[in-house]
Amino acid sequence: MALGPQSFATFLILCPTSFFLGIVFSLFPYDYPILWTTPSSLPTTAFNIYSTHVSLLYNSPPLIQRILHIVVFVGLLGFLLKLYKPSESNMLFDGAGLVLYMCGITVYLTNIVAGMRAVSEGEDGVSAEQDRERQDGLKVMAASNTILALVLLGVLVLQAGQWYAERKQGQEEEAMRKGEASKGKNGVARASSSKKKV
């Protein structure tokens, strides 16, 4: 199977999606205790550690943020390349993948970036009410990371499904071509043998 523009566009989708899954996976040690442990077994320092990590990410040098946004754009470019003059499978798989990708961007912008901003602007020595709000914000961010991971896995599953469907279609077309070629050879052989008999 020859590699073409569709394969390059698929590469432009798979790499950023995998990159973002890696980032979300690196946040999982912070998200897990906040989301899936009971409040009584939650370490008292879990929110402080997560808050410190989020503040560090939010206040990172602008170059890191720019690289992240360039990678987001590369994924969008891949979808746009695949949807330019689309085939039926492109419309189904890539259209659904683009919707999921845009959902992921929306979750990132509305929940994760807003949560990072709110947590990093918080101050030490806050009241109990402000600390509760900060903890709720961190819980929302942790849940948003989980949602983002599921959305990005959906993008990967759709790309794998498209590859499988195109591969299966190619195999069926090849089998049909071979069947037609063998029918054509058998038809010529029968016609020549019937002429010899006459």
C-alpha positions as semicolon CSV with decimal commas, in nm:
position;residue;x (nm);y (nm);z (nm)
1;M;0,000;0,000;0,000
2;A;0,152;0,329;-0,111
3;L;0,181;0,617;0,129
4;G;0,008;0,929;0,007
5;P;-0,128;1,261;0,125
6;Q;-0,396;1,086;0,333
7;S;-0,126;0,895;0,524
8;F;0,062;1,217;0,597
9;A;-0,258;1,384;0,716
10;T;-0,327;1,084;0,939
11;F;0,024;1,123;1,080
12;L;-0,056;1,490;1,151
13;I;-0,361;1,378;1,350
14;L;-0,209;1,083;1,538
15;C;0,104;1,260;1,662
16;P;-0,067;1,557;1,836
17;T;-0,341;1,334;1,975
18;S;-0,083;1,097;2,122
19;F;0,118;1,394;2,252
20;F;-0,185;1,528;2,439
21;L;-0,268;1,184;2,576
22;G;0,085;1,175;2,715
23;I;0,036;1,510;2,884
24;V;-0,296;1,398;3,033
25;F;-0,137;1,072;3,145
26;S;0,139;1,266;3,323
27;L;-0,134;1,446;3,522
28;F;-0,302;1,119;3,622
29;P;-0,101;1,075;3,947
30;Y;-0,243;1,410;4,059
31;D;-0,596;1,344;3,932
32;Y;-0,640;0,994;4,067
33;P;-0,640;1,066;4,441
34;I;-0,869;1,366;4,395
35;L;-1,124;1,185;4,181
36;W;-1,121;0,821;4,289
37;T;-1,041;0,810;4,657
38;T;-1,283;0,868;4,938
39;P;-1,243;1,198;5,122
40;S;-1,142;1,015;5,439
41;S;-0,852;0,835;5,265
42;L;-0,743;1,138;5,059
43;P;-0,401;1,263;5,171
44;T;-0,425;1,609;5,322
45;T;-0,147;1,733;5,097
46;A;-0,305;1,610;4,770
47;F;-0,471;1,941;4,689
48;N;-0,162;2,142;4,781
49;I;0,064;1,926;4,564
50;Y;-0,180;1,945;4,269
51;S;-0,220;2,319;4,318
52;T;0,158;2,369;4,315
53;H;0,192;2,158;4,000
54;V;-0,087;2,345;3,821
55;S;0,064;2,681;3,917
56;L;0,400;2,567;3,781
57;L;0,240;2,461;3,451
58;Y;0,039;2,782;3,418
59;N;0,338;3,004;3,494
60;S;0,574;2,815;3,263
61;P;0,769;3,015;3,004
62;P;0,565;3,133;2,701
63;L;0,767;2,906;2,471
64;I;0,609;2,597;2,630
65;Q;0,259;2,736;2,582
66;R;0,337;2,825;2,220
67;I;0,464;2,475;2,148
68;L;0,144;2,332;2,294
69;H;-0,070;2,561;2,076
70;I;0,134;2,481;1,765
71;V;0,078;2,109;1,828
72;V;-0,299;2,177;1,862
73;F;-0,290;2,357;1,527
74;V;-0,098;2,069;1,362
75;G;-0,378;1,830;1,462
76;L;-0,639;2,064;1,315
77;L;-0,432;2,093;0,997
78;G;-0,430;1,714;0,966
79;F;-0,809;1,700;0,987
80;L;-0,848;1,982;0,735
81;L;-0,612;1,808;0,491
82;K;-0,806;1,482;0,519
83;L;-1,139;1,658;0,475
84;Y;-1,027;1,844;0,162
85;K;-1,199;1,661;-0,127
86;P;-1,321;1,390;0,111
87;S;-1,420;1,035;0,035
88;E;-1,712;0,870;0,214
89;S;-1,490;0,725;0,484
90;N;-1,324;1,063;0,533
91;M;-1,660;1,227;0,588
92;L;-1,765;0,968;0,845
93;F;-1,448;0,893;1,038
94;D;-1,263;1,222;1,002
95;G;-1,576;1,430;1,046
96;A;-1,651;1,254;1,374
97;G;-1,284;1,274;1,471
98;L;-1,280;1,649;1,406
99;V;-1,589;1,692;1,624
100;L;-1,418;1,501;1,907
101;Y;-1,096;1,699;1,859
102;M;-1,288;2,027;1,879
103;C;-1,465;1,898;2,193
104;G;-1,121;1,833;2,341
105;I;-1,006;2,185;2,255
106;T;-1,323;2,325;2,411
107;V;-1,270;2,128;2,733
108;Y;-0,909;2,246;2,739
109;L;-0,996;2,612;2,693
110;T;-1,306;2,633;2,911
111;N;-1,222;2,405;3,203
112;I;-0,851;2,335;3,215
113;V;-0,703;2,675;3,124
114;A;-0,965;2,858;3,329
115;G;-0,898;2,626;3,623
116;M;-0,522;2,673;3,594
117;R;-0,569;3,048;3,592
118;A;-0,793;3,040;3,898
119;V;-0,564;2,810;4,095
120;S;-0,245;2,997;4,009
121;E;-0,400;3,331;4,106
122;G;-0,497;3,194;4,448
123;E;-0,298;3,299;4,750
124;D;-0,162;3,114;5,049
125;G;-0,336;3,169;5,380
126;V;-0,684;3,191;5,229
127;S;-1,006;3,142;5,421
128;A;-1,177;2,805;5,451
129;E;-1,440;2,909;5,193
130;Q;-1,174;3,008;4,939
131;D;-0,984;2,685;5,004
132;R;-1,304;2,485;4,941
133;E;-1,355;2,674;4,612
134;R;-0,995;2,600;4,514
135;Q;-1,047;2,229;4,589
136;D;-1,367;2,227;4,382
137;G;-1,175;2,391;4,096
138;L;-0,906;2,125;4,117
139;K;-1,172;1,852;4,113
140;V;-1,323;2,006;3,799
141;M;-0,978;2,015;3,637
142;A;-0,915;1,652;3,728
143;A;-1,252;1,550;3,581
144;S;-1,181;1,758;3,271
145;N;-0,849;1,578;3,224
146;T;-1,036;1,247;3,233
147;I;-1,292;1,372;2,981
148;L;-1,011;1,499;2,759
149;A;-0,838;1,160;2,774
150;L;-1,158;0,982;2,667
151;V;-1,216;1,229;2,383
152;L;-0,860;1,186;2,256
153;L;-0,890;0,807;2,279
154;G;-1,205;0,842;2,068
155;V;-1,004;1,027;1,802
156;L;-0,747;0,747;1,797
157;V;-1,017;0,479;1,778
158;L;-1,182;0,657;1,484
159;Q;-0,850;0,682;1,299
160;A;-0,785;0,311;1,362
161;G;-1,138;0,230;1,247
162;Q;-1,088;0,427;0,927
163;W;-0,760;0,248;0,858
164;Y;-0,926;-0,091;0,914
165;A;-1,227;-0,005;0,695
166;E;-1,005;0,117;0,410
167;R;-0,782;-0,190;0,440
168;K;-1,081;-0,425;0,433
169;Q;-1,229;-0,241;0,135
170;G;-0,897;-0,270;-0,051
171;Q;-0,884;-0,644;0,018
172;E;-1,240;-0,691;-0,108
173;E;-1,169;-0,490;-0,424
174;E;-0,854;-0,697;-0,486
175;A;-1,050;-1,020;-0,442
176;M;-1,316;-0,896;-0,686
177;R;-1,048;-0,804;-0,943
178;K;-0,888;-1,147;-0,912
179;G;-1,229;-1,314;-0,945
180;E;-1,312;-1,114;-1,257
181;A;-0,971;-1,187;-1,407
182;S;-1,009;-1,561;-1,345
183;K;-1,363;-1,554;-1,491
184;G;-1,228;-1,375;-1,797
185;K;-0,953;-1,637;-1,845
186;N;-1,201;-1,923;-1,796
187;G;-1,442;-1,765;-2,045
188;V;-1,169;-1,731;-2,310
189;A;-1,054;-2,089;-2,250
190;R;-1,412;-2,221;-2,285
191;A;-1,470;-2,021;-2,603
192;S;-1,149;-2,150;-2,763
193;S;-1,225;-2,510;-2,663
194;S;-1,579;-2,486;-2,806
195;K;-1,438;-2,353;-3,137
196;K;-1,199;-2,649;-3,155
197;K;-1,487;-2,891;-3,108
198;V;-1,685;-2,738;-3,395
